[in-house]
């Protein structure tokens, strides 16, 4: 594989990573409430899902999602329901009567479990057919017949993962820095409310998406 080919794939992957989507919203929701560690667990979940999609694409299983209307519909609806569930949960927390974040001096945060944060990041991407379609559409164009297609596929997935880690680490650090100035209950409710609306919107878009 030439450097030109790698560069072309890197550009496509970077555009996918940097385009607005549920990953950035999830980071913005997680970090102020649970801290950097939970945000990095989200990112680890993103990366793990990429390798799952890569494995499916390399061994041809993603084709089933595209060629089988029922299989695609099942995965699409599962992803839409998961995004909607996150949105509804965030809205419930936003309108909850209990005090979510104490005002005043920086409080001690109650981190969400890292396993839970990892699972949220993983499921947000694993249940998203758009990511599967990216791998299905991109890989055949960049994996040649020469060499080892499995090694090449996982190499490309690693490039995608690296770009993802770099981009969302930057987002995570920005959100963490900003959250030090906005730990008021009002801001937290506003953030959770906005997160809920956005995730419901992503869920609706995913539910109505066609392959």
N, C-alpha and C positions, 0 to 999 in steps of 0.2 A: 504494500500500500504506500503510495507516494505522500509526501508532505502536503501537496496540494489537495489530495483527497481528504487527508486528516483535517486540514484547515477548513475545507468546505463543510465537513460534518460538524466541526467545532462551532462554526458560525450558526448552522441550523440548530444545534443543541442549545447554544447560548440564547438564541431568539426564543426558543421554547421555554427555557428556564426563566428568562427575564420578563416574559409576557405575564400580565396580571392573571392571577389564578388563585385557587384555594390554598396553595402552599404558603404564599406570603401572608394571607389572612390568618392562617393557623399560627404562624410564627408571631404575628402581631397580637394574637389572642393569648398565646401561651406564655411568652416572656414576661410581660408585666405581672402576671398572676403567679407564675411558678419559677421564674428565674432563668438564667442562661442554660443551666444543665438540662432543663426540660426542653428548651429550644433546640439545643444540640441533639437531644434525643429525637425530636421531630425530624431534624435533618437526616439523622441516621435512618429513620424510617423511610424517608423519601428515597434514599440511596438503595436500601434493601429492596424496595418495590421496583426500582429500575432494573436490578439484576434478575428479579423474578420475570419481568416483562422481556428482558433480554433472553433468558433461558427459553421462554415460550416461543419467542420469535425465531431463535436460532434453530430450535427443533421443530419448527413449523406449526406449533399448536395455536399460535395467534391467528393463523389462517381460518381456524374453525370459528373464531369469534366473528370474522367478517363474512364467511361463506354461509354460516348457519344463523338464520334470522333469530331463532329461538335462543341460541346460546348468547348472541350479542345482546338481545333484549334482556335476558336474565342478568348479565353482568352490568349492563347499563342501569337497570332499575335498582340493583343492589348498591351501586355507587351513588345513584341519586338519593336513595333512601338514607344512606349513611351521611351524605352531606346535609340533607334536610334534618337529620337527627342532631348533628352538631349545631346547626342553626337554631333549631327549636330549643336545645339545651342552653345555648348562649342567651337567647331571648328570655327564657325563664329566669336565668340568673340576673339579667339586666333589670327585670321587673320584680325581682324578689324583694320582699319587705326587709329582709335581714341586711345588716350592714356588711358590705362585701370587703371594703378596704378602709381601715381607719384613716382618718384625716390627721394632719399634723406631721410630727417627725416620721422619718422613714420607718415603717413597721417591719416586723419580721414576716417574710412571706411563708406561706405554707405550700411548699413545692408539691405539685402533682407527681405521682410516682413516675419514675423514668420509663418503666415498662409501658405505662399507659400513654405517655407522651410519644414513645416510639411507635406504639400501636396506632395512635391517631395519624401520625405521619405516614406510616406504612399503608394503612387502609385508604387514606385520602388519595394515594397514587395507585395502589394495587387494584382498586375498584373503579378506576377511571379509564374507560375504553379509549379516551383520547390519547393517553400515554401508550397504550397497546398499539393503537393505530400509527403513532409516531414511529415506534419500533418496526412495525410491519412495513411501513412505507419507506423508512429511511434505510434500514439495513440492507435490503436487496440492492440498493443503489451504490452502497459503499463496500459491500463484501464481495470481492471478486471470486472467480473460480480457482485462482491460483492460491497456494498456501493453505492454511488451516482455517476454514470459515468459522469454526467455533472460537478459536483463539482471537480471530479478528473481531468477531461479534462482541466478545467480552472486553476486548480492548476499547472498542467504540463506546460500550456502556460505561467503561471506567472514565473516559473523557467526559461523557455526559454527567457522570457522578461528580467528578472533580469540579466542573463548572458549577454544578448545583451547590456543592459545599462552599465554594468561594463566594458565590452570589448571596446565598442565604445566611452565611456567616456575617457578611457585611450588613445585611438587613437586621439580623439578630442583634448585632452590636449597636446599631443605630437605635433600634427599639429599646434596648436595655438602657442606653444612655438617656433617651427621652423619658423613659418610665420613671427615672429618678425625680423628675420635675412634675410628674402628673399622677401622683399616687392618691388623688382625692377620690372619694366615693363617686362623685358625679362623673368624673372622667371614666372611671372603671365601668360604670353602668352604660355610659355612652359607647365605650369601646365594645362592650359585650353586645349591646343592641345592634351596633353597626355590623359586627361580626355575624350575628344571627341573620340579619337581612341579606348580607352578601352570600353566606353559605346557602341560604334558601334559594337565592338567585342562581348560584352555581348548580344546585341540585335540579332546579327547573330546566336550566339549559342542558344539563346532561340527560335528563329524562326525555327531552324533546329532540336530542341530537340524532341524526341519521348517519350510518356509516358511509 
